[in-house]
Amino acid sequence: MYKFFFRLVFKRMDPEQAHYTAFRWIRLAARIPVLRTFVAAALAPRYKELRTEALGLRMHGPFGLAAGFDKNAVAIDGMAMLGFDHIEIGTVTGEPQPGNPKQRLFRLVADRALINRMGFNNEGSAAVAARLASRIPVFRTTVGVNIGKTKVVPEAEAAADYVKSTEALAAHADYLVVNVSSPNTPGLRNLQATESLRPLLTAVREAADRTVTSRRVPLLVKIAPDLADEDVDAVADLAVELGLDGIIATNTTIAREGLMSAPELVAETGGLSGAPLKKRSLEVLSRLYARVGTRITLVGVGGVESAEDAWQRILAGATLVQGYSAFIYEGPFYARAIHKGLAARLAASPYATLAEAVGAETRKKAAL
């Protein structure tokens, strides 16, 4: 039904307008008590065997919504209603900004992919913090906050900008993510170099600790799939050295190899997400797990279209898995299908728990 509706309606709409239209419907449904209860019962069934502990947090399962969908924390309950076990909001910047000029979001339907050059359009850390502070949760869920650099802030002053967001948002975050891997903010990816990343992450960690003294806010970094293998290793080593809680692998890619969509679409600048990212994201994830093992939590994202994709991420080393682009193509039953398929795969596997399955395939390959 959804795929027919997508072809009939959403495919004919501007992608960004379609996003906001669907977003409004989700938010509206979450505001109506009887309707949201019915929707959650249908789309968010719970499987005890999928219960997950990660980052010191207990979650209904391992599958969450990646950053980028809910930039301003306006639909957390709506997305939890649709079955996502954790919701990562943002990317939020220190100052509000409109993002890049439109048109800035493109569907590559033939490739089941998206290209975006949104440019961190968001209301800014103060506004998002106020919204999170006033939120009265309807559904219990884990809320991650993804922070990035304000576009007009010079690269040399990036740490202070991230600290500003941290001081505003850390108290409202179940975990924090430092995003240094979007291709749509000039100079941002330069911060992935360890000589820049070390002082940045250190400053954010210190800001989170002095802002929130009642608990330790888990801190993760999100990296690009376009890093060379030796740079992936360097980030992994740095994360362990600094005592980070996790790494998210991966963000969007600037690569365009092997795409089937029209050349004028493929030529659009921005970050590519969706199915074409699947292979490289899995490679980066597996490499990270081989490097860090169980010392930090890994989150697998990029090309997760199905329960099999999520299962492969878990076997490669991901404790948590995220999706976004496939949600646009699969619709409201996306998370439900992931959960059902994961429960079936776990039952058919030699592993008693999901935690036992994490990294099993990577460990097997290392032993050969």
N, C-alpha and C positions, 0 to 999 in steps of 0.2 A: 504493500500500500504506500509506504513512504517513498520508495524508489519511483513509483508512478507519479506521486505528487511532486517529487524533486524534478523529474523530467518535464512535468506539465507546468509547474509554477516557478520553483526556485531557480532552475536552470535558465529561465528567461529573464530573471531579474539581475540587476547589478549585484555582484557577490557581497559587497559590504552592506547594501540595503537589505538583501536577503538575510544576512546575519542579524541585523538589528530587528528585523521583523520577527524572526524565530525567537530571538532573545526576549522580545516583549511578550510573546505568547508564553514562554517558559516562566517568566517573572509573574505574569498574571495568574497562571495556574497555581503557582506556589503561594499566592495570596489567598486563595479560596480554600478554606479548611477541608471540606468534604472532597473537593476535586483533587487536592494535593495528596490526601490520604489514599484515594483510589489509584492515582497515578503511581505513587510510590509502591503500593502493593503489587501493581502490575509490572513495573519496570525495575524495582529495586529489591527483589527477593534476596534474603540473606542466606549464605551458606556457611555453616559453622566451621567447616573444614578449611575455608579460605580466610578465616580471621588472621590478621597479620600484626605483628609487632615490629615497628621500625622507628628509628630516631627517638626511641624512648616513648613512643606513642602506640596506642592500640587502635586498630582500624578494623572496619567490617571486612575488608578485603584488600588486595594489593593494587587495585586498578583505580587510577585517578584521572582528573582532567588537567591537561597541561596548561601552563600559562599562555595567555594570549586571547582566550575566549572571553573571560570575564576580567577586563582590565581594571575596573573600578570597584570591584567587590559589591556589585548590585544584584547578583543572582546566585549567591552561594547556596541558599536553600533550594532554589529551582534546579540547580545542577545535582545536588544531593538527591533530590526527588527522582531524578532520572537514573540514579544508581551509581554515581561516581563515589568511590570510597574516600577520596580526598580531593579537594579543590585547590588548585594553585592560582591565585589571583595575580593580576599584573600583566605585563611589567609596569611597575610604578616608579616614577622618577621623583627626584627631590622637588622639582618645580612642575606645575601643570604645563602641558604643551599639546598643541593640536595634532602633532604628527605631520607626516609628509602630505603633499597635495594629492587630491583624488584625481584619477582612479589609482588605487594603491593595493587592491586585492584582486587576484585573478584565479579563476578555476581552470585547471587542466584536466578536464573530465576524462579524456582518453587515457591519462596517466594516473587517474585517481589521486590528484595532487593539487596543491595550491601554491601560488607565488604571492608573497606579501612584501610590501615595503611600507608598512603602516607607520613606522618611525616612533614607536612608543607613545602613541596618542593616549593620554590619560589625564585625570584631574589633579594629579600631584599628590605627594605623600601626606600633606596635612588634611586634604579633603577625604582621601581614602581612609586615613587613620580615624577621622571623626565618624565616618560611616561604620567602620568596624567596631568602634567603641560603643556606638548606639545600637548595634545589631542585637536582636533577641532571637536566638537560634530556634528554628522549628524542627530541624533534623540534626541529629548528632553527626558531625563530620569533622574531618581534619582540614584546617585551612592553612595552606602555605602562602607566603607572600614573596613574590619575585620582584627584585629591585634592579633598576638599571640607571645609566647615566643620562642626565638631562642634556639634550643636544647642544645647547649653547655653552655648556660648561667646558672649558678647555680640558684636554686630556690630562694635563699636569695637575688639575684641581679635581680630578675624578673622585679621589678618595673622600674628600670632604663632602661631595655631593651624595655619595653612597652612605656616608655617616649620617647626613641629615635625614635621609629616608629611614635608616635604621633606628635613629632616635625617635622618629615619629611612629614607626610601625611595629617594632619588635615586640612591644607589649601585647599586641593583638594577633601575633603570628604563632601558630603551632610550630612552624619552622620558617626560616628565611633562606632565600636563594639569591646569590649574587650572579646576575646575568651579565657576562662579558662576551657573549657569543652571537648576538644578533648582528646581521650584516647591514642593518638599516640605519644605524647611528654611526656617523663618520668617526673613525679611530677607535671604536669600541673594542673591536677584536684584537687590537694591539695590546689590550690589557690582559690577554690570556698568556702573554709571555711571562715566564716565572719571575723575572726581575721587576715587572710591574704588578703582577698578581699577588706576590708575597706581601708587600706593604698594604695593598688594598684590602685583602682578606684579614690581615692583622688588625687594621683600623676598624673594620666592620665587626669583627669578633669583640674587640674591646668596647665598642659602642653598645653592642647588644648586652654585654655583661654589666656595664654600668647603668644601662637604662632599665634592665629587668634583673632585679636582684633576688627575686623569689624562686626562680627556676633558671635552668640553662636553656636558652633558645637554640635549637639545632641550626647549624649553618651549613649550607651546601653551595656548590658552584656549578653553573651550567656551562658546558663547553660545546664547541662546534664540531661537526663531523669532518670538517675540512682540515683539522689539525693533522700534521704529519705524525706518524706513529711515535717517533721519538719525543714529540711535544706532548702527546697523550701520556706517555710514560712520565715526563717531567711534571705534568699537572698532578698525576697520581701520587708521585713521590712528595710533592709539595703539600698535597692534601693530608697525607699521613703525617708529615713533619709538623704541620700547623695544628693538627688535631681537629680537622674539619669533620663534620658528621656525615657528609655525603657528596657525591658527584652525580649530576644529571647528564646523561648521554643519550641523545644529543639535541642541539638546536637545529635550525634550518640550515640548508646548504646553498652555496652559490654555484655548485656544479650543475651541469645541464646535460650530461651524457645520457644517451639512450632514450630520450623522450619521444613520444609519438604524437604529441599535440602539434597544432599548427605552429609554424616557425615564428609567426609574429607574437604568439603567446610565450613560446619558449624564450624569446629574446627579451622579455620583460625583465627588468632588474628587480632584485629583492631576494628574499630567502625562499627556497623551495622546500615544501614539506609534503608529507604523504607517502604513498607507496614507493616512489623511487629512492627514498631515504633508507628503506628497510635494511638493505645489505650492509651499508657502511655503518649505520648506527649500531647494528648487531656486532660488527667487527670491533668497533670502539669499545662497546660494553664488555665484550669478552676479554679484550686486551686489558681493560681496567681491572677486571676481576682477577685476571692472572697476576696482576701487579700488586693489588691491595688485599685480595682475599676477603676475609670477613672483618677487617679492621675498620672499614667505613661502609656506609650504606650506599648502594648504587641504585639509581632510578633509570629505567630504560624507556626511551621515548623516541619516536621517529618511525613512521611506517607501520604502526601497530593497527592493523585492520581487523584482526580476528583473534579468537581464543588461541589458535595455534601460534600466531605471532607473539601474543603475550606469554604463552608457555615457553617459547624459544628464548624470550628475554629472561625469564626466570631461570631456565637451565643454564643460560650464559652467565648469570651472576646478579640479576636484578632482584632486589627484595620488593621494590615497588615498580609499577609500570604505569605509563601515562599515554593518553591519546588525545587527539584534537582533530586533525584533518579528516580522519576516517569518520568522525562523528557527523561531519557535513554530508558525507555520502551515504552513511548507514542509517542515520536518523535516531529517533528516540529509543530504539531497542538495542542500540550499540552496546551499552554497558551490560545490559541483561544478558546478551549473547556471549560477551566475554566471560562473565561470571559462570554461566552455565557450562560453557566449554572448558573453562579452567577446572571446575569441579569434576567434570567427566575425565579429563586428562590426569588429574591427580589420582582419582580412583583407579585408573587403569595403569598407573605407574608403579614402580617399586618403592616409592617414597611414602612414608607414613604421614608426613606433614608437608605443607608448602615450603616451610623453612628448610627441610632436608633437600628439597629439589633445587634450591638456590645455588647456582654455580656448578651443578652436578656435571653438566656436559663439558664445561671448561676444565674442571678438575680431571675428568676422564681423558681429555685430549692431552693435558699436561703429563699424565701418567704413561702415555704411550711412548 
